[in-house]
Amino acid sequence: MSKRAFSTLVLAATVVLAACGSSSGSERGAESADVEGNVVAVGAAPLPGDATGSLGDAVQIAAEAPGEASAAACTVDRQTLELAADAYELLNRATATSQQDLLDAQMILEPSPWFSVDADGSVVPAPGGPCS
């Protein structure tokens, strides 16, 4: 096994294990909730006067959140497709030439509307998409 293939396999295993998380109910941190189709963090927030910021700071952070969330979604989507394409190549000794190849091999659950996979296996932003 080549060094690159081994590194990719170790990375894939690390991502899968990190995504598993903990099933313990004793951890109490920020949790997520779905509000009008958007995932938001829910948890303890500092109160005004805690010397951690003002209401104006909170409003500014909330106003910037959608743009940062969109950028984060693009990054995660690209990394997911790149990891799936690398795993596909390792397992099949061939390059995925489309998202359909990755779907058929069950490397992804649904196609990304923001990216596509070129004939050479490269993940590129979809034309006119938000990640271009």
N, CA, C and O atoms as a printed pandas DataFrame, in Angstrom:
     atom_number atom_name residue_name chain_id  residue_number  x_coord  y_coord  z_coord
0              1         N          MET        A               1    0.856   -1.170    0.000
1              2        CA          MET        A               1    0.000    0.000    0.000
2              3         C          MET        A               1    0.901    1.232    0.000
3              4         O          MET        A               1    1.859    1.321    0.768
4              5         N          SER        A               2    0.574    2.176   -0.877
5              6        CA          SER        A               2    1.409    3.370   -0.973
6              7         C          SER        A               2    1.221    4.250    0.265
7              8         O          SER        A               2    0.257    4.103    1.016
8              9         N          LYS        A               3    2.157    5.154    0.449
9             10        CA          LYS        A               3    2.113    6.055    1.607
10            11         C          LYS        A               3    0.882    6.963    1.541
11            12         O          LYS        A               3    0.254    7.238    2.564
12            13         N          ARG        A               4    0.539    7.427    0.331
13            14        CA          ARG        A               4   -0.623    8.297    0.165
14            15         C          ARG        A               4   -1.910    7.537    0.460
15            16         O          ARG        A               4   -2.808    8.057    1.122
16            17         N          ALA        A               5   -1.996    6.311   -0.032
17            18        CA          ALA        A               5   -3.188    5.507    0.211
18            19         C          ALA        A               5   -3.346    5.228    1.698
19            20         O          ALA        A               5   -4.452    5.305    2.233
20            21         N          PHE        A               6   -2.250    4.905    2.362
21            22        CA          PHE        A               6   -2.302    4.642    3.801
22            23         C          PHE        A               6   -2.731    5.892    4.564
23            24         O          PHE        A               6   -3.556    5.820    5.475
24            25         N          SER        A               7   -2.165    7.042    4.186
25            26        CA          SER        A               7   -2.522    8.301    4.856
26            27         C          SER        A               7   -4.001    8.618    4.667
27            28         O          SER        A               7   -4.668    9.055    5.605
28            29         N          THR        A               8   -4.513    8.399    3.461
29            30        CA          THR        A               8   -5.919    8.664    3.180
30            31         C          THR        A               8   -6.807    7.724    3.986
31            32         O          THR        A               8   -7.840    8.140    4.510
32            33         N          LEU        A               9   -6.411    6.471    4.087
33            34        CA          LEU        A               9   -7.179    5.497    4.853
34            35         C          LEU        A               9   -7.212    5.866    6.335
35            36         O          LEU        A               9   -8.254    5.762    6.982
36            37         N          VAL        A              10   -6.065    6.296    6.872
37            38        CA          VAL        A              10   -6.006    6.719    8.273
38            39         C          VAL        A              10   -6.877    7.954    8.479
39            40         O          VAL        A              10   -7.591    8.044    9.478
40            41         N          LEU        A              11   -6.829    8.909    7.545
41            42        CA          LEU        A              11   -7.663   10.108    7.639
42            43         C          LEU        A              11   -9.142    9.742    7.615
43            44         O          LEU        A              11   -9.927   10.274    8.400
44            45         N          ALA        A              12   -9.525    8.839    6.722
45            46        CA          ALA        A              12  -10.927    8.426    6.626
46            47         C          ALA        A              12  -11.384    7.770    7.928
47            48         O          ALA        A              12  -12.483    8.044    8.411
48            49         N          ALA        A              13  -10.551    6.915    8.489
49            50        CA          ALA        A              13  -10.903    6.255    9.747
50            51         C          ALA        A              13  -11.030    7.273   10.870
51            52         O          ALA        A              13  -11.926    7.163   11.707
52            53         N          THR        A              14  -10.144    8.260   10.897
53            54        CA          THR        A              14  -10.186    9.292   11.935
54            55         C          THR        A              14  -11.461   10.108   11.836
55            56         O          THR        A              14  -12.090   10.403   12.853
56            57         N          VAL        A              15  -11.854   10.480   10.610
57            58        CA          VAL        A              15  -13.068   11.271   10.410
58            59         C          VAL        A              15  -14.289   10.476   10.850
59            60         O          VAL        A              15  -15.180   11.012   11.509
60            61         N          VAL        A              16  -14.330    9.198   10.487
61            62        CA          VAL        A              16  -15.479    8.366   10.856
62            63         C          VAL        A              16  -15.573    8.235   12.370
63            64         O          VAL        A              16  -16.655    8.374   12.942
64            65         N          LEU        A              17  -14.443    7.969   13.020
65            66        CA          LEU        A              17  -14.460    7.821   14.474
66            67         C          LEU        A              17  -14.788    9.135   15.178
67            68         O          LEU        A              17  -15.485    9.136   16.192
68            69         N          ALA        A              18  -14.295   10.243   14.652
69            70        CA          ALA        A              18  -14.589   11.546   15.256
70            71         C          ALA        A              18  -16.067   11.893   15.106
71            72         O          ALA        A              18  -16.645   12.547   15.974
72            73         N          ALA        A              19  -16.672   11.459   14.017
73            74        CA          ALA        A              19  -18.080   11.751   13.785
74            75         C          ALA        A              19  -18.987   10.945   14.703
75            76         O          ALA        A              19  -20.146   11.310   14.905
76            77         N          CYS        A              20  -18.478    9.867   15.253
77            78        CA          CYS        A              20  -19.295    9.019   16.121
78            79         C          CYS        A              20  -19.711    9.747   17.381
79            80         O          CYS        A              20  -20.846    9.595   17.835
80            81         N          GLY        A              21  -18.826   10.526   17.949
81            82        CA          GLY        A              21  -19.151   11.272   19.156
82            83         C          GLY        A              21  -19.314   10.362   20.351
83            84         O          GLY        A              21  -18.882    9.209   20.340
84            85         N          SER        A              22  -19.933   10.886   21.364
85            86        CA          SER        A              22  -20.126   10.142   22.597
86            87         C          SER        A              22  -21.600    9.850   22.782
87            88         O          SER        A              22  -22.446   10.692   22.484
88            89         N          SER        A              23  -21.907    8.677   23.266
89            90        CA          SER        A              23  -23.297    8.348   23.535
90            91         C          SER        A              23  -23.649    8.579   24.993
91            92         O          SER        A              23  -24.767    8.297   25.423
92            93         N          SER        A              24  -22.709    9.082   25.739
93            94        CA          SER        A              24  -22.939    9.335   27.156
94            95         C          SER        A              24  -23.874   10.508   27.334
95            96         O          SER        A              24  -23.743   11.521   26.647
96            97         N          GLY        A              25  -24.804   10.383   28.238
97            98        CA          GLY        A              25  -25.739   11.472   28.496
98            99         C          GLY        A              25  -25.196   12.463   29.504
99           100         O          GLY        A              25  -25.870   13.442   29.827
100          101         N          SER        A              26  -23.995   12.235   30.010
101          102        CA          SER        A              26  -23.473   13.099   31.055
102          103         C          SER        A              26  -22.836   14.371   30.523
103          104         O          SER        A              26  -22.605   15.305   31.292
104          105         N          GLU        A              27  -22.551   14.432   29.249
105          106        CA          GLU        A              27  -21.931   15.628   28.699
106          107         C          GLU        A              27  -23.007   16.667   28.452
107          108         O          GLU        A              27  -24.027   16.368   27.832
108          109         N          ARG        A              28  -22.797   17.865   28.922
109          110        CA          ARG        A              28  -23.752   18.947   28.734
110          111         C          ARG        A              28  -23.032   20.124   28.124
111          112         O          ARG        A              28  -22.457   20.936   28.849
112          113         N          GLY        A              29  -23.047   20.235   26.851
113          114        CA          GLY        A              29  -22.439   21.366   26.179
114          115         C          GLY        A              29  -23.474   21.975   25.261
115          116         O          GLY        A              29  -24.677   21.797   25.452
116          117         N          ALA        A              30  -23.007   22.679   24.285
117          118        CA          ALA        A              30  -23.922   23.247   23.311
118          119         C          ALA        A              30  -24.505   22.117   22.491
119          120         O          ALA        A              30  -23.777   21.244   22.019
120          121         N          GLU        A              31  -25.794   22.132   22.322
121          122        CA          GLU        A              31  -26.472   21.155   21.505
122          123         C          GLU        A              31  -27.034   21.900   20.305
123          124         O          GLU        A              31  -26.997   23.130   20.269
124          125         N          SER        A              32  -27.552   21.175   19.325
125          126        CA          SER        A              32  -28.099   21.857   18.168
126          127         C          SER        A              32  -29.605   21.648   18.093
127          128         O          SER        A              32  -30.154   20.688   18.632
128          129         N          ALA        A              33  -30.239   22.568   17.418
129          130        CA          ALA        A              33  -31.679   22.495   17.208
130          131         C          ALA        A              33  -31.970   23.004   15.810
131          132         O          ALA        A              33  -31.144   23.693   15.211
132          133         N          ASP        A              34  -33.129   22.672   15.293
133          134        CA          ASP        A              34  -33.525   23.103   13.965
134          135         C          ASP        A              34  -34.567   24.204   14.115
135          136         O          ASP        A              34  -35.646   23.974   14.661
136          137         N          VAL        A              35  -34.242   25.399   13.630
137          138        CA          VAL        A              35  -35.156   26.529   13.703
138          139         C          VAL        A              35  -35.408   27.012   12.288
139          140         O          VAL        A              35  -34.504   27.535   11.636
140          141         N          GLU        A              36  -36.625   26.838   11.812
141          142        CA          GLU        A              36  -37.012   27.251   10.465
142          143         C          GLU        A              36  -36.028   26.752    9.416
143          144         O          GLU        A              36  -35.636   27.496    8.517
144          145         N          GLY        A              37  -35.633   25.489    9.537
145          146        CA          GLY        A              37  -34.750   24.885    8.554
146          147         C          GLY        A              37  -33.280   25.158    8.756
147          148         O          GLY        A              37  -32.462   24.655    7.986
148          149         N          ASN        A              38  -32.904   25.934    9.758
149          150        CA          ASN        A              38  -31.507   26.241   10.026
150          151         C          ASN        A              38  -31.076   25.572   11.322
151          152         O          ASN        A              38  -31.808   25.592   12.311
152          153         N          VAL        A              39  -29.894   24.984   11.316
153          154        CA          VAL        A              39  -29.362   24.378   12.529
154          155         C          VAL        A              39  -28.687   25.466   13.345
155          156         O          VAL        A              39  -27.828   26.192   12.844
156          157         N          VAL        A              40  -29.078   25.571   14.587
157          158        CA          VAL        A              40  -28.519   26.591   15.477
158          159         C          VAL        A              40  -28.024   25.930   16.751
159          160         O          VAL        A              40  -28.498   24.858   17.126
160          161         N          ALA        A              41  -27.075   26.566   17.412
161          162        CA          ALA        A              41  -26.557   26.048   18.670
162          163         C          ALA        A              41  -27.484   26.443   19.798
163          164         O          ALA        A              41  -28.012   27.555   19.825
164          165         N          VAL        A              42  -27.677   25.531   20.723
165          166        CA          VAL        A              42  -28.512   25.785   21.883
166          167         C          VAL        A              42  -27.689   25.408   23.103
167          168         O          VAL        A              42  -27.107   24.324   23.136
168          169         N          GLY        A              43  -27.627   26.247   24.075
169          170        CA          GLY        A              43  -26.868   25.936   25.273
170          171         C          GLY        A              43  -26.798   27.156   26.163
171          172         O          GLY        A              43  -27.483   28.152   25.929
172          173         N          ALA        A              44  -25.976   27.074   27.170
173          174        CA          ALA        A              44  -25.830   28.188   28.105
174          175         C          ALA        A              44  -25.115   29.340   27.431
175          176         O          ALA        A              44  -24.050   29.154   26.842
176          177         N          ALA        A              45  -25.682   30.508   27.511
177          178        CA          ALA        A              45  -25.067   31.710   26.954
178          179         C          ALA        A              45  -24.761   32.663   28.091
179          180         O          ALA        A              45  -25.474   32.679   29.094
180          181         N          PRO        A              46  -23.705   33.462   27.949
181          182        CA          PRO        A              46  -23.398   34.415   29.015
182          183         C          PRO        A              46  -24.490   35.477   29.127
183          184         O          PRO        A              46  -25.090   35.882   28.132
184          185         N          LEU        A              47  -24.723   35.902   30.315
185          186        CA          LEU        A              47  -25.716   36.951   30.555
186          187         C          LEU        A              47  -25.071   38.321   30.418
187          188         O          LEU        A              47  -23.861   38.453   30.606
188          189         N          PRO        A              48  -25.861   39.349   30.094
189          190        CA          PRO        A              48  -25.306   40.700   30.054
190          191         C          PRO        A              48  -24.691   41.046   31.405
191          192         O          PRO        A              48  -25.240   40.699   32.451
192          193         N          GLY        A              49  -23.586   41.711   31.379
193          194        CA          GLY        A              49  -22.919   42.095   32.611
194          195         C          GLY        A              49  -21.919   41.059   33.099
195          196         O          GLY        A              49  -21.270   41.263   34.125
196          197         N          ASP        A              50  -21.781   39.933   32.369
197          198        CA          ASP        A              50  -20.815   38.907   32.758
198          199         C          ASP        A              50  -19.409   39.246   32.265
199          200         O          ASP        A              50  -18.512   38.406   32.335
200          201         N          ALA        A              51  -19.213   40.440   31.778
201          202        CA          ALA        A              51  -17.924   40.902   31.255
202          203         C          ALA        A              51  -17.470   40.062   30.066
203          204         O          ALA        A              51  -16.273   39.928   29.811
204          205         N          THR        A              52  -18.437   39.496   29.340
205          206        CA          THR        A              52  -18.072   38.689   28.172
206          207         C          THR        A              52  -18.505   39.352   26.885
207          208         O          THR        A              52  -18.131   38.881   25.811
208          209         N          GLY        A              53  -19.259   40.398   26.941
209          210        CA          GLY        A              53  -19.723   41.069   25.742
210          211         C          GLY        A              53  -21.023   41.776   26.020
211          212         O          GLY        A              53  -21.630   41.622   27.080
212          213         N          SER        A              54  -21.433   42.550   25.050
213          214        CA          SER        A              54  -22.667   43.311   25.218
214          215         C          SER        A              54  -23.750   42.765   24.302
215          216         O          SER        A              54  -23.500   41.870   23.494
216          217         N          LEU        A              55  -24.929   43.297   24.431
217          218        CA          LEU        A              55  -26.017   42.915   23.547
218          219         C          LEU        A              55  -25.669   43.266   22.102
219          220         O          LEU        A              55  -26.025   42.540   21.174
220          221         N          GLY        A              56  -24.967   44.389   21.922
221          222        CA          GLY        A              56  -24.524   44.775   20.577
222          223         C          GLY        A              56  -23.587   43.742   19.978
223          224         O          GLY        A              56  -23.654   43.450   18.784
224          225         N          ASP        A              57  -22.697   43.179   20.826
225          226        CA          ASP        A              57  -21.802   42.120   20.341
226          227         C          ASP        A              57  -22.602   40.905   19.902
227          228         O          ASP        A              57  -22.303   40.294   18.876
228          229         N          ALA        A              58  -23.615   40.558   20.677
229          230        CA          ALA        A              58  -24.454   39.403   20.345
230          231         C          ALA        A              58  -25.191   39.622   19.035
231          232         O          ALA        A              58  -25.290   38.709   18.215
232          233         N          VAL        A              59  -25.712   40.833   18.833
233          234        CA          VAL        A              59  -26.410   41.143   17.588
234          235         C          VAL        A              59  -25.453   41.058   16.403
235          236         O          VAL        A              59  -25.812   40.535   15.347
236          237         N          GLN        A              60  -24.235   41.570   16.577
237          238        CA          GLN        A              60  -23.250   41.516   15.497
238          239         C          GLN        A              60  -22.904   40.070   15.153
239          240         O          GLN        A              60  -22.824   39.717   13.977
240          241         N          ILE        A              61  -22.701   39.240   16.158
241          242        CA          ILE        A              61  -22.381   37.832   15.919
242          243         C          ILE        A              61  -23.530   37.139   15.206
243          244         O          ILE        A              61  -23.311   36.360   14.278
244          245         N          ALA        A              62  -24.758   37.422   15.638
245          246        CA          ALA        A              62  -25.928   36.811   15.006
246          247         C          ALA        A              62  -26.060   37.257   13.556
247          248         O          ALA        A              62  -26.449   36.467   12.696
248          249         N          ALA        A              63  -25.741   38.513   13.282
249          250        CA          ALA        A              63  -25.832   39.023   11.906
250          251         C          ALA        A              63  -24.785   38.391   11.004
251          252         O          ALA        A              63  -25.035   38.197    9.815
252          253         N          GLU        A              64  -23.614   38.067   11.549
253          254        CA          GLU        A              64  -22.548   37.467   10.750
254          255         C          GLU        A              64  -22.711   35.965   10.595
255          256         O          GLU        A              64  -22.101   35.379    9.702
256          257         N          ALA        A              65  -23.510   35.328   11.430
257          258        CA          ALA        A              65  -23.619   33.875   11.463
258          259         C          ALA        A              65  -24.046   33.246   10.136
259          260         O          ALA        A              65  -23.443   32.247    9.745
260          261         N          PRO        A              66  -25.053   33.768    9.415
261          262        CA          PRO        A              66  -25.446   33.100    8.173
262          263         C          PRO        A              66  -24.311   33.027    7.145
263          264         O          PRO        A              66  -24.156   32.001    6.483
264          265         N          GLY        A              67  -23.525   34.079    7.002
265          266        CA          GLY        A              67  -22.410   34.054    6.054
266          267         C          GLY        A              67  -21.351   33.050    6.453
267          268         O          GLY        A              67  -20.816   32.334    5.607
268          269         N          GLU        A              68  -21.045   32.996    7.745
269          270        CA          GLU        A              68  -20.054   32.037    8.225
270          271         C          GLU        A              68  -20.585   30.615    8.102
271          272         O          GLU        A              68  -19.822   29.701    7.791
272          273         N          ALA        A              69  -21.865   30.413    8.338
273          274        CA          ALA        A              69  -22.456   29.086    8.214
274          275         C          ALA        A              69  -22.404   28.607    6.768
275          276         O          ALA        A              69  -22.141   27.433    6.506
276          277         N          SER        A              70  -22.655   29.515    5.837
277          278        CA          SER        A              70  -22.610   29.152    4.421
278          279         C          SER        A              70  -21.196   28.754    4.006
279          280         O          SER        A              70  -21.010   27.771    3.289
280          281         N          ALA        A              71  -20.205   29.516    4.456
281          282        CA          ALA        A              71  -18.813   29.188    4.139
282          283         C          ALA        A              71  -18.421   27.854    4.760
283          284         O          ALA        A              71  -17.724   27.053    4.137
284          285         N          ALA        A              72  -18.870   27.619    5.989
285          286        CA          ALA        A              72  -18.565   26.350    6.655
286          287         C          ALA        A              72  -19.235   25.188    5.933
287          288         O          ALA        A              72  -18.641   24.119    5.796
288          289         N          ALA        A              73  -20.462   25.387    5.471
289          290        CA          ALA        A              73  -21.170   24.334    4.742
290          291         C          ALA        A              73  -20.446   23.986    3.447
291          292         O          ALA        A              73  -20.353   22.814    3.080
292          293         N          CYS        A              74  -19.935   24.993    2.757
293          294        CA          CYS        A              74  -19.172   24.748    1.528
294          295         C          CYS        A              74  -17.920   23.940    1.829
295          296         O          CYS        A              74  -17.601   22.996    1.107
296          297         N          THR        A              75  -17.213   24.301    2.884
297          298        CA          THR        A              75  -15.984   23.605    3.260
298          299         C          THR        A              75  -16.268   22.157    3.616
299          300         O          THR        A              75  -15.562   21.254    3.166
300          301         N          VAL        A              76  -17.294   21.931    4.416
301          302        CA          VAL        A              76  -17.625   20.569    4.835
302          303         C          VAL        A              76  -18.086   19.735    3.638
303          304         O          VAL        A              76  -17.705   18.571    3.511
304          305         N          ASP        A              77  -18.893   20.315    2.774
305          306        CA          ASP        A              77  -19.386   19.588    1.601
306          307         C          ASP        A              77  -18.224   19.184    0.692
307          308         O          ASP        A              77  -18.168   18.049    0.220
308          309         N          ARG        A              78  -17.294   20.119    0.445
309          310        CA          ARG        A              78  -16.130   19.818   -0.397
310          311         C          ARG        A              78  -15.281   18.714    0.238
311          312         O          ARG        A              78  -14.879   17.770   -0.442
312          313         N          GLN        A              79  -15.009   18.831    1.537
313          314        CA          GLN        A              79  -14.177   17.839    2.214
314          315         C          GLN        A              79  -14.837   16.468    2.197
315          316         O          GLN        A              79  -14.155   15.453    2.053
316          317         N          THR        A              80  -16.147   16.430    2.342
317          318        CA          THR        A              80  -16.869   15.160    2.307
318          319         C          THR        A              80  -16.712   14.492    0.949
319          320         O          THR        A              80  -16.419   13.299    0.869
320          321         N          LEU        A              81  -16.908   15.267   -0.127
321          322        CA          LEU        A              81  -16.767   14.694   -1.466
322          323         C          LEU        A              81  -15.328   14.271   -1.757
323          324         O          LEU        A              81  -15.104   13.226   -2.368
324          325         N          GLU        A              82  -14.349   15.074   -1.326
325          326        CA          GLU        A              82  -12.951   14.713   -1.550
326          327         C          GLU        A              82  -12.595   13.429   -0.804
327          328         O          GLU        A              82  -11.902   12.568   -1.345
328          329         N          LEU        A              83  -13.058   13.301    0.418
329          330        CA          LEU        A              83  -12.802   12.094    1.207
330          331         C          LEU        A              83  -13.474   10.886    0.563
331          332         O          LEU        A              83  -12.876    9.812    0.488
332          333         N          ALA        A              84  -14.699   11.049    0.103
333          334        CA          ALA        A              84  -15.420    9.961   -0.560
334          335         C          ALA        A              84  -14.710    9.550   -1.848
335          336         O          ALA        A              84  -14.596    8.361   -2.145
336          337         N          ALA        A              85  -14.234   10.532   -2.610
337          338        CA          ALA        A              85  -13.521   10.227   -3.860
338          339         C          ALA        A              85  -12.208    9.500   -3.571
339          340         O          ALA        A              85  -11.846    8.571   -4.293
340          341         N          ASP        A              86  -11.492    9.913   -2.524
341          342        CA          ASP        A              86  -10.245    9.235   -2.153
342          343         C          ASP        A              86  -10.519    7.802   -1.705
343          344         O          ASP        A              86   -9.802    6.879   -2.091
344          345         N          ALA        A              87  -11.552    7.621   -0.895
345          346        CA          ALA        A              87  -11.901    6.276   -0.429
346          347         C          ALA        A              87  -12.337    5.402   -1.600
347          348         O          ALA        A              87  -11.992    4.222   -1.652
348          349         N          TYR        A              88  -13.094    5.973   -2.541
349          350        CA          TYR        A              88  -13.523    5.245   -3.738
350          351         C          TYR        A              88  -12.303    4.762   -4.523
351          352         O          TYR        A              88  -12.244    3.612   -4.959
352          353         N          GLU        A              89  -11.334    5.661   -4.694
353          354        CA          GLU        A              89  -10.129    5.318   -5.448
354          355         C          GLU        A              89   -9.343    4.212   -4.750
355          356         O          GLU        A              89   -8.822    3.311   -5.407
356          357         N          LEU        A              90   -9.254    4.276   -3.432
357          358        CA          LEU        A              90   -8.534    3.242   -2.682
358          359         C          LEU        A              90   -9.211    1.885   -2.801
359          360         O          LEU        A              90   -8.543    0.868   -2.987
360          361         N          LEU        A              91  -10.513    1.869   -2.695
361          362        CA          LEU        A              91  -11.238    0.603   -2.693
362          363         C          LEU        A              91  -11.423   -0.001   -4.082
363          364         O          LEU        A              91  -11.479   -1.221   -4.230
364          365         N          ASN        A              92  -11.517    0.848   -5.093
365          366        CA          ASN        A              92  -11.828    0.371   -6.440
366          367         C          ASN        A              92  -10.650    0.418   -7.413
367          368         O          ASN        A              92  -10.743   -0.074   -8.537
368          369         N          ARG        A              93   -9.548    1.012   -6.972
369          370        CA          ARG        A              93   -8.375    1.175   -7.842
370          371         C          ARG        A              93   -8.756    1.851   -9.164
371          372         O          ARG        A              93   -8.214    1.552  -10.228
372          373         N          ALA        A              94   -9.711    2.772   -9.045
373          374        CA          ALA        A              94  -10.168    3.564  -10.193
374          375         C          ALA        A              94  -10.650    4.904   -9.649
375          376         O          ALA        A              94  -11.003    5.019   -8.475
376          377         N          THR        A              95  -10.661    5.899  -10.502
377          378        CA          THR        A              95  -11.081    7.235  -10.107
378          379         C          THR        A              95  -12.579    7.400  -10.309
379          380         O          THR        A              95  -13.119    7.005  -11.343
380          381         N          ALA        A              96  -13.247    7.981   -9.326
381          382        CA          ALA        A              96  -14.666    8.318   -9.483
382          383         C          ALA        A              96  -14.756    9.457  -10.485
383          384         O          ALA        A              96  -14.045   10.454  -10.360
384          385         N          THR        A              97  -15.618    9.316  -11.470
385          386        CA          THR        A              97  -15.730   10.338  -12.508
386          387         C          THR        A              97  -16.995   11.179  -12.368
387          388         O          THR        A              97  -17.235   12.088  -13.162
388          389         N          SER        A              98  -17.801   10.869  -11.353
389          390        CA          SER        A              98  -19.019   11.638  -11.116
390          391         C          SER        A              98  -19.519   11.348   -9.710
391          392         O          SER        A              98  -19.067   10.406   -9.059
392          393         N          GLN        A              99  -20.444   12.157   -9.257
393          394        CA          GLN        A              99  -21.067   11.892   -7.965
394          395         C          GLN        A              99  -21.877   10.602   -8.015
395          396         O          GLN        A              99  -22.051    9.935   -6.996
396          397         N          GLN        A             100  -22.371   10.251   -9.204
397          398        CA          GLN        A             100  -23.138    9.010   -9.340
398          399         C          GLN        A             100  -22.270    7.797   -9.000
399          400         O          GLN        A             100  -22.757    6.841   -8.398
400          401         N          ASP        A             101  -20.983    7.827   -9.381
401          402        CA          ASP        A             101  -20.067    6.751   -8.997
402          403         C          ASP        A             101  -20.000    6.624   -7.479
403          404         O          ASP        A             101  -20.022    5.517   -6.942
404          405         N          LEU        A             102  -19.919    7.763   -6.791
405          406        CA          LEU        A             102  -19.839    7.761   -5.333
406          407         C          LEU        A             102  -21.154    7.303   -4.702
407          408         O          LEU        A             102  -21.144    6.622   -3.677
408          409         N          LEU        A             103  -22.273    7.670   -5.303
409          410        CA          LEU        A             103  -23.579    7.216   -4.819
410          411         C          LEU        A             103  -23.718    5.704   -4.987
411          412         O          LEU        A             103  -24.142    5.007   -4.065
412          413         N          ASP        A             104  -23.358    5.203   -6.171
413          414        CA          ASP        A             104  -23.474    3.773   -6.452
414          415         C          ASP        A             104  -22.608    2.940   -5.516
415          416         O          ASP        A             104  -22.985    1.831   -5.135
416          417         N          ALA        A             105  -21.441    3.478   -5.144
417          418        CA          ALA        A             105  -20.535    2.769   -4.236
418          419         C          ALA        A             105  -20.890    3.033   -2.769
419          420         O          ALA        A             105  -20.201    2.555   -1.868
420          421         N          GLN        A             106  -21.949    3.782   -2.535
421          422        CA          GLN        A             106  -22.430    4.142   -1.200
422          423         C          GLN        A             106  -21.376    4.909   -0.397
423          424         O          GLN        A             106  -21.280    4.747    0.820
424          425         N          MET        A             107  -20.599    5.732   -1.070
425          426        CA          MET        A             107  -19.618    6.591   -0.410
426          427         C          MET        A             107  -20.270    7.878    0.080
427          428         O          MET        A             107  -19.793    8.494    1.033
428          429         N          ILE        A             108  -21.365    8.286   -0.573
429          430        CA          ILE        A             108  -22.165    9.432   -0.150
430          431         C          ILE        A             108  -23.629    9.006   -0.180
431          432         O          ILE        A             108  -23.999    8.077   -0.897
432          433         N          LEU        A             109  -24.457    9.692    0.602
433          434        CA          LEU        A             109  -25.873    9.339    0.670
434          435         C          LEU        A             109  -26.728   10.090   -0.341
435          436         O          LEU        A             109  -27.770    9.599   -0.774
436          437         N          GLU        A             110  -26.274   11.297   -0.717
437          438        CA          GLU        A             110  -27.011   12.098   -1.695
438          439         C          GLU        A             110  -26.027   12.999   -2.422
439          440         O          GLU        A             110  -24.986   13.360   -1.874
440          441         N          PRO        A             111  -26.356   13.364   -3.659
441          442        CA          PRO        A             111  -25.437   14.227   -4.408
442          443         C          PRO        A             111  -25.419   15.641   -3.834
443          444         O          PRO        A             111  -26.413   16.125   -3.293
444          445         N          SER        A             112  -24.273   16.281   -3.964
445          446        CA          SER        A             112  -24.133   17.657   -3.508
446          447         C          SER        A             112  -24.615   18.604   -4.602
447          448         O          SER        A             112  -24.189   18.482   -5.751
448          449         N          PRO        A             113  -25.493   19.545   -4.265
449          450        CA          PRO        A             113  -25.908   20.528   -5.266
450          451         C          PRO        A             113  -24.857   21.620   -5.460
451          452         O          PRO        A             113  -24.941   22.394   -6.414
452          453         N          TRP        A             114  -23.867   21.690   -4.566
453          454        CA          TRP        A             114  -22.890   22.766   -4.585
454          455         C          TRP        A             114  -21.601   22.411   -5.283
455          456         O          TRP        A             114  -20.838   23.302   -5.656
456          457         N          PHE        A             115  -21.335   21.122   -5.473
457          458        CA          PHE        A             115  -20.085   20.679   -6.096
458          459         C          PHE        A             115  -20.374   19.582   -7.098
459          460         O          PHE        A             115  -21.442   18.971   -7.083
460          461         N          SER        A             116  -19.409   19.342   -7.968
461          462        CA          SER        A             116  -19.484   18.203   -8.874
462          463         C          SER        A             116  -18.120   17.531   -8.908
463          464         O          SER        A             116  -17.120   18.101   -8.473
464          465         N          VAL        A             117  -18.095   16.319   -9.427
465          466        CA          VAL        A             117  -16.856   15.564   -9.565
466          467         C          VAL        A             117  -16.549   15.496  -11.053
467          468         O          VAL        A             117  -17.350   14.990  -11.839
468          469         N          ASP        A             118  -15.369   16.016  -11.441
469          470        CA          ASP        A             118  -14.955   16.010  -12.839
470          471         C          ASP        A             118  -14.552   14.613  -13.290
471          472         O          ASP        A             118  -14.419   13.696  -12.479
472          473         N          ALA        A             119  -14.362   14.469  -14.591
473          474        CA          ALA        A             119  -13.955   13.187  -15.163
474          475         C          ALA        A             119  -12.607   12.714  -14.634
475          476         O          ALA        A             119  -12.321   11.517  -14.644
476          477         N          ASP        A             120  -11.769   13.657  -14.167
477          478        CA          ASP        A             120  -10.469   13.256  -13.615
478          479         C          ASP        A             120  -10.521   13.040  -12.101
479          480         O          ASP        A             120   -9.487   12.812  -11.474
480          481         N          GLY        A             121  -11.731   13.111  -11.504
481          482        CA          GLY        A             121  -11.898   12.866  -10.080
482          483         C          GLY        A             121  -11.775   14.084   -9.199
483          484         O          GLY        A             121  -11.855   13.972   -7.976
484          485         N          SER        A             122  -11.582   15.249   -9.795
485          486        CA          SER        A             122  -11.446   16.486   -9.007
486          487         C          SER        A             122  -12.821   16.979   -8.561
487          488         O          SER        A             122  -13.793   16.905   -9.313
488          489         N          VAL        A             123  -12.888   17.481   -7.330
489          490        CA          VAL        A             123  -14.107   18.089   -6.812
490          491         C          VAL        A             123  -14.058   19.574   -7.132
491          492         O          VAL        A             123  -13.135   20.275   -6.720
492          493         N          VAL        A             124  -15.053   20.049   -7.867
493          494        CA          VAL        A             124  -15.076   21.455   -8.289
494          495         C          VAL        A             124  -16.448   22.062   -7.943
495          496         O          VAL        A             124  -17.449   21.346   -7.898
496          497         N          PRO        A             125  -16.490   23.374   -7.699
497          498        CA          PRO        A             125  -17.775   24.017   -7.411
498          499         C          PRO        A             125  -18.725   23.909   -8.592
499          500         O          PRO        A             125  -18.310   24.010   -9.746
500          501         N          ALA        A             126  -19.993   23.704   -8.297
501          502        CA          ALA        A             126  -21.008   23.660   -9.350
502          503         C          ALA        A             126  -21.156   25.059   -9.947
503          504         O          ALA        A             126  -21.111   26.044   -9.211
504          505         N          PRO        A             127  -21.327   25.162  -11.241
505          506        CA          PRO        A             127  -21.489   26.475  -11.877
506          507         C          PRO        A             127  -22.682   27.232  -11.294
507          508         O          PRO        A             127  -23.787   26.696  -11.208
508          509         N          GLY        A             128  -22.449   28.466  -10.900
509          510        CA          GLY        A             128  -23.510   29.303  -10.368
510          511         C          GLY        A             128  -23.916   28.987   -8.940
511          512         O          GLY        A             128  -24.837   29.601   -8.402
512          513         N          GLY        A             129  -23.233   28.034   -8.324
513          514        CA          GLY        A             129  -23.563   27.651   -6.951
514          515         C          GLY        A             129  -22.989   28.628   -5.931
515          516         O          GLY        A             129  -22.195   29.501   -6.280
516          517         N          PRO        A             130  -23.387   28.481   -4.684
517          518        CA          PRO        A             130  -22.939   29.393   -3.646
518          519         C          PRO        A             130  -21.480   29.179   -3.228
519          520         O          PRO        A             130  -20.917   30.007   -2.513
520          521         N          CYS        A             131  -20.877   28.097   -3.660
521          522        CA          CYS        A             131  -19.498   27.781   -3.241
522          523         C          CYS        A             131  -18.465   28.090   -4.314
523          524         O          CYS        A             131  -17.297   27.723   -4.182
524          525         N          SER        A             132  -18.896   28.770   -5.383
525          526        CA          SER        A             132  -17.927   29.047   -6.454
526          527         C          SER        A             132  -17.083   30.242   -6.194
527          528         O          SER        A             132  -16.231   30.586   -7.013
